[in-house]
Structures are given as structure tokens and as C-alpha cells.
Amino acid sequence: MRYVSTRGAAPELGFGDVLLAGLADDGGLYVPVEWPAIDTGPSDEYADVAASVLAPYVAPDLTEAELVQLCRDSYAGFRHPEVAPLVEIGDDQWLLELFHGPTLAFKDMALQLVGRMFDRLLERRDERITIVGATSGDTGSAAIEGVRGCERVQIVILYPEGRTSEVQRRQMTTVDAPNVHTLAVDGTFDDCQDLVKAMFADRRFRESQRLSAVNSINWARIIAQTAYHASAASRMGRPIDICVPTGNFGNVLAGWIARHTGAEIDRLLVATNSNDILTRFIRSRDMTTAGVVPTLSPSMDIQVSSNFERLLFEMNDRDGERTAADLAQFRSDGHLDTSPEAFDRWIRPVFDSSSVDDAETLAEIARVHRETGTLIDPHTATGTVVARRLAGNRPVVTLATAHPAKFPDAVRQATGVHPELPDELADLFDRPERITPVANDLAAVEALVAERCPI
Ligand SMILES: *Cc1c(COP(=O)(O)O)cnc(C)c1O
């Protein structure tokens, strides 16, 4: 499989180079030259289904046998034998539970696999990399768990000291692995992000440390997520709608790929919180940025959904120059203009969307608990509200993106019940933490990274 950039001005690459490059040279995102037909394979095992779905995207850099092994290793540690079980919570209303991995959120579904792919490809090339990232909570711990134990990857995660939840911080700081480095920055999440951007912009440092990233635009993450959309559709055995609690559009894009390549998915229902730019777009073709407001579902508090670029490229008939121009316009005046014809062809028949505020989120967590005895987290709750609001005459599968114990305050506020951590994490509050404090200063951070991460 070869890949092209959504902005049309970067060289075509194979899967391994796309994985290691992250962003294309022209600032665009890589997408396959053509979409292969989806095939979930003959096996019912989740790891085998994932390998079948991923196979056409990774050839020839990874063989089918290698891929099967990587997938089996990735999902072996999940707490549920089905990995991503389907649970009925109402009349034709289902949850796809994606939170049975090590850090209790759906990001494990992709990052467990991506870390192993990095290690395999780096070993073959006899190279090493340093992954750097900033986190306000979930992504950092999922990335750390994905690469702990990888021999050729060092990972440095910057988090804002005192501004993550204790569960989130401990999930990062209690990992005892020589290649994992968590830096507590004396600053905000934006400061952490600025430091990461500055490290990438420092060419000498970037090259000497061989910097890389595993952020939400990472292509391998997207296709790993496509696997569970396809698996859910095939297990349901009849056409379904899928409802996705959305931030960076990664999970929605993964569903769109499954649908576009042949999975029996009818509509994709996009759930947003009060940060509703995608709802406004899908309902009225109006993509205009507004300020970000904090909500009970922080992983969805996003204005610009970076992965939307990959769908925009399709809406533009794969014209990279036009996509680049559209995005430049969007950056300069905060408004993205799409044609009514492209909207009617690509958006209207496939997507619907609605937004859910914090009061509705809390009421929904309480309702689901009262009616089914199940605790759901606030991100999942935005999804189940939208799933009922927009239900048609097909089953709706809502992606349960986080375990309730990851957001105990909101769950307790809604239900009066404190959600317990799974047994594997029950001692999280007793484990020793390894914290390296650092000033909000580029030179100090770079010096620390260079010292800790031999390349
Ligand atoms: C990251 C995250 C999301 C948003 O996913 P995107 O792929 O960015 O749309 C939703 N819920 C939870 C719990 C998350 O961690």
C-alpha cells in the first residue's frame, strides 16, 4: 500500500515511513492511494479480526504472520476475553466497550498495537526514536502503556503539574520502565503543548534525538480503530448505526473508513459536548471556530478536529492543492467553506450529529444507572444521549470510550455511587510515583530529554 498527503505536495510513502513520519512534509496527513475492500476474516477472535482488517494497509512492511502476532500480543492483556464486548443497554441500544485495556480508555485499542509496530519496524531498520508528547490526561498514559518495554523507543510525556486528575497522573508516574519519562511542567497544558511544538521546531534537537509523536493524526491509530467498527458491524449481523463521542474526529474517521470500505454501517452519529463545531457543520454545513469551554467530558473539549482533514480531502475529490487552500483559509478566518454538492454527496447521507451539555450528561449517567444498573463515564454518556435522540429503525451501537472509574467525580455526582477501579489497578494509589519536575523552559526540558534518552 502506498500513501499520499492530503495537501498533495509530499512524496508518496509506504506504511513504515508513514508510521515513523507522522505528519507529511507539506504539513498534510497521509491517506492510502486507494481504499481496499474491508475483510474481517474467518476468525471470531478480536485480534485476528483486527489483523485481517489491517493487513492491506501495512503490506509489505509487515507480513500477515507478523501482524497476527502483533495483534495477539496487543490484546492479550485486556481484561475482557472478547476485548471489545457488545452490551445491550436498551431497546436496540448497544454499547461497544472499548475500555478494557491497561489505561481504561479506548486509546489503548490503538496504542497497544502502535507501540509494538514501532518497535518491530525500528528493529528492522536498526533505528531508535524519542517520542515526545503533551497530555492533559488520557493520551499520555495510553501512549506510555503502548511503548513501555519497547527497546527502541524512549517516551517523554509532559503534563501540567497539579492540573491532571490523580488517577490520570498516577497512571503515568507509577510506570516503572527505563524508557518512560514523565515530566511535571510548572505550567498549563498549553505550555506543555508549546514546549513540545518548540522541540519539534528546533531542527538540530529534533534530528539528534530523532523525535517522533503518537498523536491523534497517527495513521496506524486510525486503522487500528477501524477494526472495532468493522468487528461490531459484523458481530451485530445486520446494518447498524454507530454513535461516536467525538473530539479530534479520529474515532469518527475510523468508522467512516469501515463504512466506506464495505462494513455494514448505515449512519455515523457524531456526539459532541458544548464544544459543538462538528454538530454545527454536520447539521448546517457551518464549520466556524468558537472558543473552547471546559466540560465534564474533557477529552472532547476540542475546537479544531485535526482528522477532519482526511475527509475533507475526499470531499475535494482528492485534490490536495485545494485541500491545502481550504485549510489555510480556515486557519486565517476561522471558517471552512465546503461546496453544497460535496456536502450532499459525502456528509448528508452518512452523518448526523447532536450536542449534549453537562446537565444532560449528568442526567444521562443517572438514567442509565437507574434503568440498567450500569455506570457509564461522561464521554460515553454524551454518546448514549445522542444515540437515543437520533435513533432510526436500526440498532445503534454507542462507543463506550472510557471506564467510569476514570471519571469518578462526575459519576458520583450523577449517581451517588463511587465507581471502583478494576482489580489490576486497585493498588494504583499505593504504587510509588516517579516524578521529574521541570521548569516551563525549553532549554531545561531539552537538556533533560537529552540526558534521559540516549539515542
Ligand atoms: C480521546 C477521547 C475521546 C475523543 O476521541 P477522538 O478520536 O479525539 O474523537 C472521547 N472519549 C474519551 C474518553 C477519550 O479519551
The ligand as a Gaussian input file, in Angstrom:
#p B3LYP/6-31G(d) Opt

LIG

0 1
 C       -9.729000      10.782000      23.188000
 C      -11.106000      10.549000      23.739000
 C      -12.274000      10.913000      23.005000
 C      -12.212000      11.619000      21.655000
 O      -11.724000      10.795000      20.652000
 P      -11.279000      11.404000      19.218000
 O      -10.688000      10.278000      18.473000
 O      -10.312000      12.509000      19.531000
 O      -12.534000      11.914000      18.578000
 C      -13.509000      10.601000      23.563000
 N      -13.613000       9.989000      24.772000
 C      -12.524000       9.649000      25.508000
 C      -12.712000       9.001000      26.827000
 C      -11.239000       9.910000      25.021000
 O      -10.157000       9.570000      25.768000

